[in-house]
């Protein structure tokens, strides 16, 4: 009878040791998986950040190039419209919602979004920024909806012929 109790005690001790080892291995495995996930997450965040940065830089270069066209330098509205349309068609596959041209009075005189034509932007911070002569040739990137979490931005450049007047 005493032998049975010894065997039962050894079995309980063995089960306890195996349970402890299994719990320890589970904890170690979970920590390793989390560590690898965090490493990949950081790598993915860096990659996404680089993609966003290169996207914004490419759109900025395109906007600067568009602003140097002679139609924008001399205020030829019909050529400006055709230049905007051509540029819009060139970049239509890269998440650009619309391209708009705002005159010196703050009115949208042309836009690839017909609903935007005629809107008044005179009171907007973007228009005030563009009217400041020290920002000639510079690009501004501002969130469209500052209070929301969306990734929608205005990318703008003041045109030189507006600043000369």
Long-range contacts (C-beta under 8 A, 24 or more apart in sequence): 52-151, 55-94, 55-95, 56-141, 56-153, 56-155, 58-94, 59-91, 59-94, 59-96, 59-155, 60-139, 60-141, 60-155, 62-87, 62-90, 62-91, 63-139, 63-155, 63-156, 63-157, 64-137, 64-139, 64-157, 67-137, 67-157, 67-159, 67-160, 72-159, 72-160, 72-161, 73-160, 73-161, 74-161, 75-161, 77-109, 77-110, 80-110, 81-110, 84-110, 84-112, 85-112, 88-112, 97-152, 102-127, 102-130, 103-162, 104-162, 104-165, 126-154, 126-156, 129-156, 129-158, 130-156, 130-157, 130-158, 130-162, 131-158, 131-162, 131-163, 132-158, 133-163, 136-160, 136-163
